[in-house]
Amino acid sequence: MSSDRLPAGVPFVEPPVLLPALGREPVPAVARALVELTGGLSAHVTAEGRFLFIADTSLRFLEYSREYVDHASLFELTGIDDVPVVQEALAAAQTQGPQHCTVRLLRGLTDRLWMQLHIALYSPRTRTLPATFVVRGVDITAQKDSEQRLRELALCDTVTGLGNRGYIQERIAGAIAHANDGGPNFAVALLDLDGFKKVNDSLGHDVGDQLLRAAGQRLVAQIRETDVAGRMGGDEFVLVLPGCDDEQALNGIMKRVLSAIQQPFQVGDQMLHLTTSIGVAFYPRHGTSDGTLIKHADAAMYCAKDRGRNGLYVYTDDLGDLQRKAFSLESAMFEAIHNGEFSLHYQPICDPVTLAVKGVEALMRWYPALGPVSPAEFIPLAEANGLINLLGGWALRAACMQLARWDTTRLGGLYMSVNVSAQQFHHPAFPSLVWQAIADSGVEGHRLVLEITESVLMRDPEQANLVLRELQTLGVRFAVDDFGAGYSSLGYLKRFPLSALKIDRSFVKDMPTSSNDRTIVTAVLGLARELGLSAVAEGVETEEQRQMLIDRGCDSIQGWLVSQALPANELEGAFASGSLHLEGGR
């Protein structure tokens, strides 16, 4: 062998061809030539890893001199974490046949190579001689690097460049293992960008993606080097914060994050404004797995949204109970639809002076076997899980059919008010659903009043106006429900084809004791008159409230002073008994 085949600076030492210590024959020349052609690692070692033979090509590949290898072992050329793997493979090869293992070998004492080692027993142990092994190693560093790159791509969010859901789950699992080994506990914070959907829908996904990237960069800038940031999907981000195991430790970082997101974003020529709602779960107080911690942080985040957004909420066990109750209620709701447990009750809408009934409002009720469920509970849940479209469509058809049935009795001539949710109203099929309900029942379109909240109209005013104008051709009328409790934008009152305002019950309730509420009600009634709209006061419960509304010129009232909402047969009974009467004394 010639020393000029070694890398510069590596001395050449002629390899021994005899193994006098073990009494072996010289390595045949042909065998040596074949070994030298294989590349990678080719060696003959003892169970202790001492080299009995190593090919010249292996020395060049690993960048060691023969002099160094003569005084070293295979274990010294192996990464310290992988030494036990090689030892186990050598031990197993003595009794179980050839072994394979993947380890990191040190090249030139500095670089690390991934090697696939194949180990086979060469000579078994005897009373006088130790076992020896042949070792063949193949360099798979490129393959490992490629796998790592693919893995990193699989864990990377392509929009923001942050880690994705899988990455976050891995990091939380790692933080749990570290904490269990004596490391610090940690917090998981889930952030949702308030108002992002409106930006994405109105300005497009390109602007939305730029906004997400900018928000991710701000998050990273506000956290510590030991913290982890990732994007769960949509407009949700997650932070993993080691050492933050209570509210006090968390507050400083969260204040910085809230403030950073609240600052205006410059995206192209647009100046955009967002806030963020944050939910937090602590390990191990609120969960001992990545799935549980993320779920609890998510539940806390929705509580932060419900409390007005742009804030922080920490998970509590009570919140977990509410989640379980909501899940149980949701499951029961699907069964209830199948079993026909939902029904409509009807509350009279009356002239405030004569108390003659002009119309009724259809209100949905749910009476499962275990007892009634409040609409305040099941309506938001139905809106969240998408069942509101099914329930709302059924309510609209059932209300129109009930109106048609009453037309065949002494109750003919009433009008019917039906509440419409945001999801219903903005569904593309909503106008055709209304048309079908009117056509199937045969009632005149002007006797159907759809009650829509201000927020529904203002979500997308242009689209809302198109829907209202289309339904107006059927004769359908529209009332703004809970007027005064939402935007209260006077501009839209002129813009949309409305027929009535329903004064929110919160103002009616406190009229007798609050001069401010009396002023608001008076102003709303005056506004309705100026715009040619009728006004209906909700929640009228006392004669004092009724008289104040009469004095201020209110057109209609509804509330428990006249009647609570009743099933159709009980409402009919109230008319038959004379406790309720129609206009004209019927």
SULQUI-V908619 format. One record per residue. NEAR is the number of other C-alpha atoms within 8 Angstrom. Layout:
# SULQUI-V908619
near=NEAR
near=NEAR
This chain:
# SULQUI-V908619
near=3
near=5
near=8
near=5
near=6
near=10
near=8
near=4
near=4
near=9
near=9
near=10
near=8
near=6
near=5
near=5
near=6
near=8
near=11
near=6
near=4
near=6
near=6
near=7
near=6
near=7
near=8
near=6
near=6
near=6
near=8
near=10
near=8
near=8
near=10
near=10
near=7
near=7
near=10
near=11
near=13
near=14
near=12
near=12
near=15
near=12
near=12
near=6
near=9
near=10
near=14
near=9
near=7
near=11
near=12
near=7
near=11
near=12
near=13
near=11
near=10
near=9
near=10
near=11
near=11
near=12
near=9
near=8
near=10
near=8
near=6
near=10
near=12
near=10
near=9
near=7
near=11
near=12
near=13
near=5
near=5
near=10
near=10
near=7
near=9
near=11
near=9
near=8
near=12
near=13
near=9
near=10
near=13
near=11
near=6
near=7
near=9
near=9
near=12
near=9
near=10
near=8
near=13
near=11
near=11
near=13
near=13
near=8
near=6
near=6
near=7
near=9
near=11
near=12
near=13
near=12
near=12
near=11
near=14
near=13
near=13
near=8
near=7
near=9
near=9
near=7
near=5
near=5
near=7
near=10
near=13
near=13
near=14
near=12
near=13
near=11
near=11
near=9
near=10
near=10
near=9
near=7
near=7
near=9
near=8
near=8
near=8
near=8
near=8
near=8
near=8
near=8
near=7
near=6
near=11
near=11
near=11
near=6
near=7
near=10
near=8
near=11
near=13
near=13
near=11
near=8
near=11
near=15
near=10
near=8
near=10
near=11
near=10
near=8
near=11
near=12
near=8
near=10
near=10
near=7
near=6
near=6
near=7
near=8
near=14
near=13
near=17
near=15
near=13
near=15
near=12
near=11
near=11
near=11
near=8
near=10
near=7
near=7
near=11
near=11
near=8
near=6
near=8
near=9
near=8
near=6
near=11
near=12
near=10
near=9
near=10
near=11
near=11
near=9
near=9
near=14
near=8
near=11
near=12
near=8
near=6
near=10
near=8
near=5
near=5
near=6
near=10
near=10
near=14
near=15
near=15
near=11
near=8
near=4
near=10
near=11
near=13
near=13
near=12
near=14
near=12
near=12
near=9
near=12
near=12
near=8
near=7
near=6
near=9
near=11
near=8
near=8
near=9
near=9
near=8
near=9
near=11
near=12
near=8
near=10
near=13
near=10
near=8
near=9
near=10
near=8
near=10
near=4
near=5
near=6
near=8
near=8
near=8
near=13
near=12
near=14
near=16
near=15
near=19
near=17
near=17
near=15
near=14
near=7
near=7
near=13
near=12
near=10
near=9
near=10
near=7
near=10
near=15
near=11
near=8
near=14
near=16
near=11
near=12
near=16
near=17
near=10
near=10
near=16
near=11
near=7
near=6
near=7
near=11
near=12
near=11
near=11
near=11
near=9
near=14
near=7
near=7
near=6
near=10
near=10
near=8
near=8
near=9
near=8
near=8
near=9
near=8
near=8
near=9
near=10
near=8
near=8
near=8
near=8
near=8
near=11
near=9
near=7
near=6
near=7
near=10
near=10
near=8
near=13
near=12
near=13
near=14
near=15
near=12
near=14
near=12
near=13
near=5
near=6
near=10
near=13
near=14
near=12
near=11
near=13
near=11
near=14
near=11
near=10
near=12
near=11
near=10
near=9
near=4
near=5
near=6
near=8
near=10
near=8
near=9
near=6
near=8
near=10
near=9
near=8
near=10
near=11
near=11
near=7
near=7
near=8
near=9
near=13
near=9
near=8
near=8
near=11
near=9
near=8
near=12
near=11
near=11
near=9
near=12
near=14
near=11
near=8
near=13
near=11
near=8
near=10
near=10
near=8
near=7
near=7
near=10
near=9
near=5
near=11
near=11
near=14
near=12
near=14
near=9
near=10
near=11
near=7
near=9
near=11
near=9
near=8
near=7
near=5
near=6
near=10
near=10
near=7
near=9
near=10
near=10
near=8
near=12
near=13
near=8
near=7
near=10
near=7
near=10
near=8
near=10
near=9
near=11
near=13
near=13
near=12
near=12
near=13
near=11
near=13
near=8
near=12
near=11
near=9
near=6
near=8
near=8
near=6
near=7
near=12
near=12
near=8
near=9
near=11
near=9
near=9
near=12
near=10
near=7
near=9
near=9
near=13
near=13
near=13
near=13
near=13
near=12
near=12
near=13
near=8
near=7
near=9
near=8
near=8
near=6
near=6
near=6
near=7
near=9
near=8
near=7
near=8
near=11
near=10
near=10
near=12
near=13
near=13
near=16
near=14
near=11
near=7
near=12
near=16
near=11
near=10
near=12
near=9
near=5
near=8
near=8
near=6
near=11
near=13
near=8
near=9
near=11
near=9
near=8
near=9
near=12
near=8
near=8
near=13
near=9
near=7
near=7
near=7
near=11
near=11
near=13
near=13
near=15
near=12
near=12
near=15
near=11
near=7
near=7
near=7
near=13
near=12
near=8
near=9
near=11
near=10
near=7
near=8
near=7
near=13
near=9
near=12
near=14
near=16
near=13
near=9
near=10
near=10
near=10
near=9
near=9
near=11
near=9
near=9
near=7
near=8
near=10
near=9
near=8
near=10
near=10
near=7
near=7
near=7
near=7
near=10
near=11
near=10
near=8
near=5
near=6
near=6
